[in-house]
């Protein structure tokens, strides 16, 4: 049976894809047709119709960089730059168990879905399959895995390779046939991984046909460390190791120059831009307009609640524009359309998932968000786009669909008992505060 969502202001995520009297026709997990209701072709099958009451429908938001398992320790350190902050947090987070990771993932994913996020790329150090298991239970899509590190280079480090490989292979087998879960292999960063480790990780990623994920050029001091040790920028050094290609997802890329951007463009690597996290940790502002002009795909990420405190891609859309304008003194350097694209279709491209998600169009997965936004002058394409980026927030999210199934509606997660999960987590940590 087909399902028709109609009486909606449809924003497909494609150029010119704004339809005031829009509709989306869905069969199982896929979009069969999307566009103006009056132009929908006749259908032979029975159609279950659902009136959305004039609400706005957008593609599901895509979070290209997160650390869900750390969500239990939100707000433990809100001061200092990246390295000061990490040193302060290390005693509290370096001994978290896989069970702690799972509790954090529940908190993170429940918040993400409430915030209109339908896909997230998550990073951990231990428990490579935990995020995917929790996300699949709640109904969200995930690209997840563990970032390897070299303990001799990382304070309070513990060996997690080849454990990360073993856990990832187990997770792949466990989720075989699960269209919601994909996996990667990665390294933490150029300053916390030896050359041999990064080559090993990339070799295994290629063998298993998986993406490669790593933090890169997040902080100016990181660039100085790598330059002092290897005589190259982190981006150039990674390229020399052979780990950059079209399946590489690079988080941050704040401190990249023209040569670095040329490398990223030539290799096809994608960037996960985290404006709130980078601002909080005084890391700087990534040259997003320049990266995109070079042809480098850029998505948006929340990073962890330790460096951001919330998992809100509406916030990231707004900040991605405002920070560029504030620092360039150019009011046209980026606009709402840029931010919306980065949060949807371009983010999907960063994760190498754009053939299936990121826009609402025939043949793609039915991942979408229903927003309750209105305007005193009425909804137009320009006003809707402006509201999505500059006005809307999680409080406007009324429905979230992933793979053709509603997983959040009218304030309630539909696949799990959210209040019970939150009570259990709070009770567990109540005596540890």
C-alpha positions in Angstrom: 0.0 0.0 0.0 1.1 3.6 -0.8 1.2 6.4 1.8 0.5 9.9 0.7 1.6 12.9 2.8 -0.2 15.9 1.5 -1.3 19.5 2.3 2.3 20.3 3.1 4.8 23.1 2.2 7.4 20.7 0.7 11.1 21.6 0.6 12.8 18.8 -1.3 16.3 19.9 -0.8 16.8 20.2 -4.6 17.3 23.4 -6.6 13.9 25.0 -7.0 12.3 22.2 -5.0 9.8 24.3 -2.9 6.1 23.4 -3.4 3.4 25.3 -1.4 0.8 22.6 -2.0 3.3 19.7 -1.9 2.9 16.0 -1.4 5.1 13.0 -0.9 4.1 9.5 -2.0 5.8 6.7 -0.2 6.0 2.9 -0.7 7.6 1.0 2.1 10.9 2.8 2.8 11.1 4.8 -0.5 9.8 8.0 -2.0 7.7 7.1 -5.1 7.0 10.7 -6.0 7.3 14.2 -4.6 6.1 17.5 -5.8 2.9 19.6 -6.2 -0.1 17.5 -5.4 -1.9 18.6 -8.6 0.9 17.1 -10.6 1.0 13.6 -9.0 0.5 10.9 -11.5 -2.6 8.6 -11.1 -1.9 5.5 -8.9 -3.4 2.1 -9.4 -2.7 1.0 -5.8 -4.7 1.9 -2.8 -3.4 5.1 -1.1 -3.5 5.8 2.6 -3.7 9.6 2.9 -2.3 11.8 5.6 -3.2 15.5 5.8 -0.2 17.5 7.3 -2.3 20.6 7.8 0.0 22.9 5.9 3.1 22.1 7.8 6.6 22.3 6.3 8.3 19.1 5.2 12.1 19.0 4.8 14.6 16.2 4.3 15.9 14.6 7.4 18.9 16.6 8.8 22.3 14.9 8.7 24.8 15.2 11.5 28.2 14.5 10.0 30.2 14.4 13.2 29.1 13.4 16.8 30.4 11.6 19.9 27.1 10.3 21.3 28.6 8.1 24.0 30.0 11.1 25.8 26.6 12.6 26.4 26.4 11.5 30.1 29.1 14.0 30.9 27.6 17.1 29.3 28.9 20.4 30.9 31.8 18.8 32.8 34.2 21.3 31.3 33.0 24.5 29.5 36.3 26.4 29.5 39.7 26.3 27.7 40.9 25.6 24.3 40.9 22.2 22.7 44.0 20.8 24.5 43.2 22.5 27.9 39.7 21.2 27.7 40.7 17.7 26.7 43.3 17.5 29.6 40.6 18.6 32.1 38.1 16.0 30.8 40.6 13.1 30.5 40.3 11.9 34.1 36.5 11.8 33.8 36.1 10.4 30.3 39.1 8.1 29.8 37.7 5.3 31.9 34.1 5.3 30.6 32.9 1.8 30.0 31.0 0.4 27.0 27.9 0.5 29.2 28.5 4.2 29.8 28.9 4.6 26.1 25.5 2.9 25.6 23.8 5.2 28.1 25.3 8.2 26.4 24.1 7.0 23.0 20.6 6.7 24.2 20.6 10.3 25.5 22.2 11.6 22.3 20.1 9.7 19.8 16.8 10.6 21.6 17.8 14.2 21.5 19.0 14.1 17.9 15.7 12.6 16.7 13.8 15.3 18.7 16.0 17.8 16.9 15.1 16.5 13.4 18.3 14.6 12.8 17.7 11.4 10.9 21.3 10.3 10.2 24.4 10.8 12.3 28.1 9.9 11.9 29.2 8.9 15.4 32.7 8.5 16.8 33.8 6.5 19.8 37.0 4.8 21.1 35.4 1.6 22.4 32.2 -0.2 21.5 32.2 0.4 17.8 28.7 -1.1 17.3 27.0 0.5 20.3 25.7 3.7 18.6 24.4 1.7 15.6 22.5 -0.7 17.9 20.8 2.1 19.8 20.1 4.2 16.7 18.5 1.2 15.0 16.3 0.5 18.0 15.1 4.1 18.1 14.8 4.1 14.3 17.6 6.6 13.3 20.1 6.0 10.5 23.8 5.8 11.5 27.3 5.7 10.1 29.4 4.8 13.2 32.6 3.2 14.4 35.7 3.7 16.5 38.7 6.0 16.1 42.0 4.2 16.7 44.7 6.0 18.7 48.3 5.3 19.6 48.5 5.3 23.4 52.1 6.5 23.4 50.9 9.7 21.7 47.7 10.4 23.6 47.5 11.4 27.3 45.6 8.8 29.3 45.4 6.7 26.2 44.6 3.0 26.2 45.3 0.7 23.2 42.1 0.3 21.0 43.7 -1.2 17.9 43.1 -3.9 16.6 40.1 -4.0 19.1 38.3 -1.3 17.0 38.7 -3.5 14.0 37.4 -6.6 15.7 34.4 -4.7 17.2 33.6 -3.2 13.8 33.6 -6.5 12.0 31.3 -7.9 14.7 29.0 -4.9 14.3 28.9 -5.3 10.6 27.9 -9.0 11.0 25.3 -8.2 13.7 23.7 -5.5 11.5 23.8 -7.4 8.2 20.6 -6.6 6.3 19.9 -3.6 8.5 19.6 -0.7 6.0 19.8 1.9 8.8 23.3 1.1 9.9 26.6 1.6 8.2 30.1 1.5 9.6 33.6 3.0 9.1 37.1 2.7 10.4 39.1 5.7 11.5 41.9 7.3 13.4 41.5 9.9 16.1 43.9 12.6 14.7 47.3 13.2 13.1 48.8 14.1 16.5 47.5 11.0 18.3 48.2 8.3 15.7 51.5 7.0 14.4 52.0 6.8 10.6 52.0 3.0 10.8 48.7 2.9 12.7 46.9 5.2 10.2 48.2 3.2 7.3 46.9 0.0 9.0 43.5 1.5 9.7 43.2 2.8 6.1 44.3 -0.6 4.7 41.6 -2.4 6.7 39.0 0.2 5.7 39.8 -0.4 2.1 39.7 -4.1 2.5 36.3 -4.0 4.1 35.0 -1.3 1.7 34.4 1.2 4.5 34.8 5.0 4.8 37.8 6.4 6.8 37.1 9.0 9.5 39.5 11.3 11.3 39.8 14.7 13.1 42.0 17.0 11.1 43.4 20.6 11.6 41.0 21.3 14.4 43.3 23.6 16.4 46.2 25.8 15.4 48.5 24.1 17.9 47.7 20.8 16.2 49.1 22.2 13.0 52.2 23.3 14.8 52.7 19.9 16.4 52.5 18.1 13.1 54.6 20.6 11.3 57.3 20.3 14.0 57.3 16.5 13.8 56.8 15.9 10.0 57.4 19.2 8.3 54.0 19.3 6.7 50.5 20.4 7.5 48.2 17.7 8.9 46.3 17.6 5.6 49.4 17.3 3.5 50.9 14.7 5.8 47.7 12.5 5.7 47.7 12.8 1.9 51.3 11.6 1.8 50.3 8.6 3.9 47.7 7.8 1.3 44.6 7.9 3.6 42.7 10.7 1.8 40.2 9.8 -1.0 36.6 10.2 -1.7 35.6 7.9 1.2 37.5 10.0 3.8 35.4 12.1 6.2 37.5 14.8 7.9 36.1 16.5 11.0 36.8 20.2 11.5 39.4 21.3 8.9 39.6 24.7 10.6 43.3 25.4 9.9 43.7 24.6 6.2 45.4 26.8 3.6 45.0 26.9 -0.1 47.4 24.0 -0.7 45.4 21.9 1.8 42.1 22.8 0.2 43.6 21.8 -3.2 44.5 18.4 -1.7 41.0 17.9 -0.4 39.5 18.9 -3.7 41.8 16.6 -5.7 41.3 13.6 -3.4 37.5 14.0 -3.1 37.6 14.0 0.8 34.6 15.5 2.6 34.6 17.8 5.6 32.4 17.8 8.7 32.1 21.4 9.8 31.3 22.0 13.5 30.8 25.7 14.0 29.5 25.7 17.6 32.1 23.3 18.9 34.9 25.1 17.2 33.8 28.4 18.6 33.4 27.0 22.2 36.9 25.6 22.2 38.4 28.7 20.6 39.6 26.7 17.7 38.6 29.2 15.0 36.2 29.2 12.0 36.7 26.8 9.1 37.0 28.5 5.7 33.7 26.9 4.5 33.0 29.2 1.5 36.5 28.7 0.2 36.3 24.9 0.7 33.0 24.7 -1.1 34.3 26.9 -4.0 37.1 24.5 -4.4 34.6 21.7 -4.8 35.0 20.1 -1.4 31.7 18.9 0.1 31.0 20.3 3.5 28.4 19.0 5.9 27.4 20.1 9.4 28.1 18.4 12.7 27.3 18.9 16.3 30.4 17.2 17.8 29.8 16.0 21.4 27.8 17.6 24.2 31.1 18.1 25.9 32.2 20.7 23.3 28.7 21.9 22.3 26.2 21.1 25.1 23.4 20.4 22.6 22.8 18.4 19.5 20.9 20.9 17.4 21.6 21.2 13.7 19.3 24.2 13.4 21.8 26.0 15.6 24.6 24.8 13.4 22.9 26.0 10.3 22.5 29.4 11.7 26.0 29.7 13.2 27.6 28.4 10.0 26.3 31.5 8.2 26.6 34.1 11.0 30.1 33.3 11.9 31.3 33.6 8.3 29.6 37.0 8.0 30.8 38.3 11.3 34.5 37.5 10.5 34.5 38.4 6.8 32.3 41.5 7.2 30.6 40.3 4.0 26.9 39.9 4.4 26.6 37.8 1.2 29.5 35.3 1.8 27.0 32.6 2.9 23.2 32.4 3.0 20.4 30.2 4.2 20.4 28.1 1.1 24.1 27.2 1.7 23.4 26.2 5.3 20.3 24.2 4.4 22.1 22.3 1.7 25.0 21.5 4.0 22.6 20.1 6.6 20.9 17.9 4.1 22.2 16.8 0.6 25.7 18.0 1.0 26.0 16.3 4.3 24.8 13.1 2.7 27.5 13.6 0.1 30.2 13.9 2.8 29.1 10.6 4.2 28.9 9.0 0.7 25.2 8.4 1.2 23.8 11.0 -1.2 22.5 8.3 -3.6 19.9 7.3 -1.0 19.4 10.2 1.5 19.7 14.0 1.7 16.8 15.1 -0.4 13.1 14.1 -1.0 13.0 12.7 -4.5 11.9 9.6 -6.3 13.9 6.5 -5.5 15.4 7.8 -2.3 14.8 6.7 1.2 11.8 8.5 2.8 13.7 10.3 5.5 11.9 13.6 6.3 11.0 16.0 9.1 7.7 17.8 9.6 8.0 21.3 11.0 5.3 23.5 12.5 6.4 26.9 11.3 4.2 29.8 10.2 4.7 33.3 9.0 2.4 36.3 9.5 2.7 37.2 5.8 2.2 33.6 4.7 4.7 30.9 3.6 6.7 31.4 0.5 9.9 29.6 -0.6 12.0 32.5 0.6 10.3 32.8 4.0 10.3 29.1 4.6 14.0 28.8 3.8 14.8 31.8 6.0 12.8 30.3 8.9 14.4 26.9 8.6 17.9 28.4 9.0 17.4 31.6 11.1 14.2 31.0 13.1 13.4 27.3 13.5 14.6 25.0 16.2 13.8 21.6 17.8 10.6 23.2 19.3 9.2 23.3 15.8 9.8 19.6 15.0 6.4 17.7 15.0 7.3 14.6 13.1 10.4 12.6 12.1 10.3 9.8 9.5 13.1 7.4 8.6 12.8 4.8 5.9 9.1 5.5 5.5 8.3 5.0 9.2 7.4 7.7 11.7 9.8 7.4 14.7 8.8 10.7 16.4 5.5 12.4 16.5 3.9 15.1 18.5 6.5 15.1 21.2 6.9 11.3 21.6 9.4 8.8 20.4 7.4 5.9 19.0 9.8 3.0 19.2 11.2 3.3 22.7 10.0 4.3 26.2 11.9 7.5 26.4 10.8 8.5 30.0 11.8 5.1 31.3 15.2 5.1 29.6 15.9 8.6 31.0 14.8 7.6 34.5 17.1 4.5 34.4 20.1 6.5 33.3 19.5 9.2 35.9 19.1 6.6 38.6 22.4 4.9 37.6 24.4 8.1 37.9 22.5 9.5 40.9 25.0 8.3 43.5 28.0 9.1 41.4 27.4 12.9 41.0 
